[in-house]
Amino acid sequence: MSGAGYRAAKRAFDVTASALGLVLTSPLWLAAVVGIEVSDPGPVFYLAKRVGQEDRVFRMYKFRSMRVDKHANEKSFKADVNRIFPWGAFMRSSKIDELPQLLNVFLGDMSVIGPRPASVDQAAVTRGGEYAEVSTVKPGLSGPSALYDYIYGDTIENESEYERLVLPTRLKLDRYYVHHANWKLDARMIGWTVKSIFCSVSGSSAEKMLAQLIAWANDEGK
């Protein structure tokens, strides 16, 4: 399939999958809202400014999983684990907190699979220099870098350790996706996303997926 054909088909899939996903996951939305209000009454959604395709800024939706802090550091690459309430921790581990991003996919800000969305405050690092080409495609609800962060990055709590051990590989995986995007890779990422969520919730190993992601990062650009 040509590049234009792949992009058109990918958009058609995104619209169909996100619309279907919004309908099928509606009971989880209700559970998320109730859980948030019981755990920490306040806003249900976390609205974040993210850099998308062609460096366009859009508002990304997530269910709020942390206690509100007006002075939170948006430049940090790591979430403040001390602010995550118990229900929020479960939503994060099961990816329920990211279900509202289906709206972003439906509206065209994001794709089901793509690079990790970039925070506006982090764009100089994640979309600057050699990584500028990452902004040529839409960010994804999931993808190689998001899975690497989910499987391994979330185990590193210290900010400086995260930037040293996780961030370089995460950035390489974003660029790997741009160079290798096709239906086969997208389908694999969808399958791996489901499998990695199961591994996280059940406590089983995701080492094989992690090893492959690291190998891709080492091979990025080739």
Summary of the structure (lengths in Angstrom):
residues: 222
radius of gyration: 16.7
end to end distance: 20.9
largest distance: 49.7
contacts: 682
relative contact order: 0.13
helix: 64%
strand: 11%
